[in-house]
């Protein structure tokens, strides 16, 4: 088993860790229904669609339905 001959310095470990800990912007894709940005493999928060199927009714759609019923 490999054993280090000398103690690794703090800066050496921190420099190695910095590559993993860097910040990256989130990946976003455009929704085909409403053209809003959303995370891949997630439901669109604007229109409530996922893979072309309506999964969740947005608050705007609920307001419109309530107005029609009244």
N, CA, C and O of each residue as an XYZ file, in Angstrom:
280
protein
N       0.832     -1.171      0.000
C       0.000      0.000      0.000
C       0.885      1.246      0.000
O       1.879      1.319      0.723
N       0.503      2.227     -0.828
C       1.306      3.443     -0.920
C       1.116      4.348      0.284
O      -0.006      4.648      0.691
N       2.232      4.772      0.838
C       2.196      5.678      1.978
C       3.033      6.905      1.622
O       4.162      6.759      1.152
N       2.495      8.130      1.841
C       3.263      9.327      1.504
C       4.518      9.468      2.366
O       4.495      9.205      3.568
N       5.619      9.891      1.724
C       6.869     10.084      2.471
C       6.818     11.352      3.313
O       7.396     11.407      4.398
N       6.126     12.369      2.810
C       6.037     13.638      3.527
C       4.579     14.067      3.639
O       3.733     13.640      2.853
N       4.296     14.911      4.618
C       2.947     15.433      4.803
C       2.584     16.321      3.611
O       3.373     17.173      3.204
N       1.406     16.121      3.065
C       0.942     16.968      1.970
C       0.552     18.324      2.542
O      -0.108     18.396      3.579
N       0.957     19.399      1.868
C       0.667     20.737      2.370
C      -0.820     21.057      2.244
O      -1.542     20.423      1.474
N      -1.264     22.048      3.012
C      -2.661     22.460      2.985
C      -3.035     23.004      1.609
O      -4.119     22.725      1.098
N      -2.154     23.763      1.026
C      -2.441     24.372     -0.271
C      -2.592     23.314     -1.361
O      -3.397     23.480     -2.277
N      -1.829     22.239     -1.268
C      -1.914     21.178     -2.281
C      -3.298     20.517     -2.258
O      -3.900     20.277     -3.304
N      -3.788     20.230     -1.054
C      -5.115     19.633     -0.927
C      -6.212     20.586     -1.345
O      -7.172     20.186     -2.004
N      -6.074     21.849     -0.965
C      -7.077     22.852     -1.313
C      -7.123     23.089     -2.818
O      -8.198     23.268     -3.389
N      -5.971     23.091     -3.451
C      -5.908     23.283     -4.903
C      -6.584     22.111     -5.630
O      -7.281     22.310     -6.625
N      -6.375     20.913     -5.133
C      -6.994     19.729     -5.731
C      -8.511     19.773     -5.552
O      -9.253     19.433     -6.473
N      -8.969     20.185     -4.385
C     -10.394     20.251     -4.088
C     -11.101     21.359     -4.846
O     -12.296     21.251     -5.124
N     -10.387     22.423     -5.183
C     -10.984     23.579     -5.842
C     -11.576     23.212     -7.197
O     -12.554     23.826     -7.623
N     -11.018     22.243     -7.870
C     -11.524     21.828     -9.182
C     -12.923     21.241     -9.033
O     -13.779     21.463     -9.889
N     -13.161     20.502     -7.967
C     -14.451     19.855     -7.760
C     -15.481     20.851     -7.235
O     -16.660     20.756     -7.575
N     -15.052     21.799     -6.415
C     -15.977     22.696     -5.738
C     -16.339     23.941     -6.528
O     -17.046     24.800     -6.001
N     -15.889     24.076     -7.766
C     -16.170     25.299     -8.513
C     -17.663     25.423     -8.811
O     -18.353     24.413     -8.948
N     -18.157     26.633     -8.910
C     -19.565     26.890     -9.177
C     -19.822     26.830    -10.675
O     -19.040     27.349    -11.471
N     -20.916     26.197    -11.050
C     -21.315     26.161    -12.452
C     -22.770     26.615    -12.539
O     -23.559     26.312    -11.644
N     -23.138     27.327    -13.588
C     -24.526     27.758    -13.725
C     -25.432     26.554    -13.990
O     -24.987     25.580    -14.596
N     -26.680     26.600    -13.553
C     -27.575     25.464    -13.770
C     -27.893     25.285    -15.254
O     -27.982     26.264    -15.995
N     -28.062     24.049    -15.681
C     -28.422     23.752    -17.055
C     -29.918     23.965    -17.213
O     -30.708     23.428    -16.437
N     -30.310     24.743    -18.208
C     -31.714     25.023    -18.452
C     -32.047     24.742    -19.911
O     -31.208     24.927    -20.793
N     -33.279     24.294    -20.161
C     -33.759     24.053    -21.523
C     -35.062     24.814    -21.721
O     -35.702     25.219    -20.750
N     -35.456     25.011    -22.983
C     -36.687     25.730    -23.298
C     -37.876     24.776    -23.354
O     -37.775     23.672    -23.889
N     -38.991     25.209    -22.801
C     -40.226     24.433    -22.821
C     -40.857     24.544    -24.210
O     -40.999     25.653    -24.725
N     -41.239     23.417    -24.831
C     -41.845     23.493    -26.159
C     -43.238     24.120    -26.142
O     -43.677     24.647    -27.164
N     -43.954     24.078    -24.998
C     -45.301     24.637    -24.927
C     -45.289     26.156    -24.739
O     -45.946     26.884    -25.483
N     -44.537     26.626    -23.739
C     -44.611     28.049    -23.380
C     -43.303     28.803    -23.606
O     -43.254     30.013    -23.384
N     -42.256     28.129    -24.036
C     -40.957     28.735    -24.350
C     -40.256     29.309    -23.105
O     -39.388     30.173    -23.233
N     -40.623     28.837    -21.911
C     -39.960     29.265    -20.677
C     -38.765     28.351    -20.405
O     -38.697     27.244    -20.939
N     -37.833     28.805    -19.584
C     -36.678     28.001    -19.216
C     -37.013     27.138    -18.002
O     -37.642     27.610    -17.055
N     -36.589     25.866    -18.030
C     -36.800     24.960    -16.904
C     -35.674     23.947    -16.869
O     -34.939     23.801    -17.846
N     -35.527     23.232    -15.733
C     -34.483     22.228    -15.581
C     -34.821     21.001    -16.413
O     -35.991     20.628    -16.494
N     -33.833     20.360    -17.035
C     -34.113     19.141    -17.780
C     -34.636     18.041    -16.842
O     -34.230     17.970    -15.682
N     -35.522     17.199    -17.339
C     -36.111     16.083    -16.601
C     -36.976     16.556    -15.440
O     -37.186     15.811    -14.482
N     -37.485     17.800    -15.514
C     -38.392     18.338    -14.514
C     -39.619     18.897    -15.230
O     -39.587     19.148    -16.435
N     -40.683     19.085    -14.486
C     -41.886     19.693    -15.027
C     -41.655     21.191    -15.214
O     -40.955     21.816    -14.417
N     -42.235     21.763    -16.257
C     -42.147     23.209    -16.480
C     -43.018     23.896    -15.440
O     -44.200     23.575    -15.318
N     -42.462     24.824    -14.697
C     -43.199     25.497    -13.638
C     -44.160     26.541    -14.180
O     -45.091     26.938    -13.479
N     -43.958     26.992    -15.405
C     -44.821     28.011    -15.988
C     -46.143     27.425    -16.484
O     -47.212     27.948    -16.171
N     -46.071     26.334    -17.262
C     -47.289     25.788    -17.878
C     -47.712     24.449    -17.284
O     -48.840     24.016    -17.520
N     -46.854     23.780    -16.524
C     -47.220     22.531    -15.867
C     -47.124     21.305    -16.756
O     -47.739     20.283    -16.454
N     -46.363     21.380    -17.853
C     -46.219     20.243    -18.759
C     -44.909     19.505    -18.512
O     -43.908     20.108    -18.124
N     -44.928     18.183    -18.744
C     -43.731     17.357    -18.688
C     -43.823     16.344    -19.806
O     -44.779     15.570    -19.862
N     -42.856     16.334    -20.690
C     -42.808     15.440    -21.848
C     -44.081     15.513    -22.682
O     -44.594     14.491    -23.139
N     -44.589     16.734    -22.876
C     -45.752     16.934    -23.732
C     -47.088     16.629    -23.089
O     -48.115     16.749    -23.756
N     -47.124     16.243    -21.831
C     -48.374     15.937    -21.142
C     -48.567     16.902    -19.978
O     -47.620     17.244    -19.270
N     -49.825     17.337    -19.792
C     -50.112     18.234    -18.684
C     -50.110     17.440    -17.381
O     -50.899     16.512    -17.208
N     -49.225     17.810    -16.474
C     -49.065     17.113    -15.205
C     -49.710     17.912    -14.082
O     -50.255     17.341    -13.137
N     -49.647     19.214    -14.188
C     -50.074     20.098    -13.119
C     -50.709     21.328    -13.738
O     -50.163     21.891    -14.687
N     -51.850     21.755    -13.222
C     -52.486     22.971    -13.733
C     -51.866     24.172    -13.032
O     -51.779     24.213    -11.805
N     -51.435     25.150    -13.830
C     -50.807     26.337    -13.248
C     -51.877     27.206    -12.590
O     -53.068     27.026    -12.843
N     -51.461     28.133    -11.758
C     -52.403     28.996    -11.042
C     -53.186     29.866    -12.014
O     -54.341     30.198    -11.745
N     -52.581     30.245    -13.143
C     -53.288     31.043    -14.145
C     -54.438     30.244    -14.744
O     -55.525     30.787    -14.939
N     -54.220     28.960    -15.039
C     -55.272     28.123    -15.592
C     -56.386     27.916    -14.584
O     -57.556     27.884    -14.966
N     -56.055     27.773    -13.301
C     -57.063     27.601    -12.275
C     -57.913     28.859    -12.135
O     -59.124     28.760    -11.938
N     -57.298     30.048    -12.235
C     -58.028     31.308    -12.162
C     -59.008     31.430    -13.320
O     -60.134     31.889    -13.129
N     -58.597     31.025    -14.518
C     -59.448     31.098    -15.692
C     -60.637     30.146    -15.543
O     -61.761     30.507    -15.892
N     -60.404     28.947    -15.033
C     -61.472     27.963    -14.837
C     -62.469     28.450    -13.786
O     -63.675     28.259    -13.941
N     -61.973     29.075    -12.722
C     -62.873     29.595    -11.682
C     -63.726     30.726    -12.212
O     -64.891     30.855    -11.834
N     -63.161     31.550    -13.084
C     -63.901     32.655    -13.677
C     -65.005     32.130    -14.595
O     -66.090     32.708    -14.647
N     -64.738     31.044    -15.315
C     -65.754     30.460    -16.194
C     -66.902     29.865    -15.407
O     -68.057     29.972    -15.820
N     -66.600     29.232    -14.266
C     -67.635     28.610    -13.447
C     -68.537     29.636    -12.801
O     -69.725     29.370    -12.622
N     -68.020     30.795    -12.447
C     -68.811     31.818    -11.743
C     -69.722     32.595    -12.653
O     -70.441     33.483    -12.195
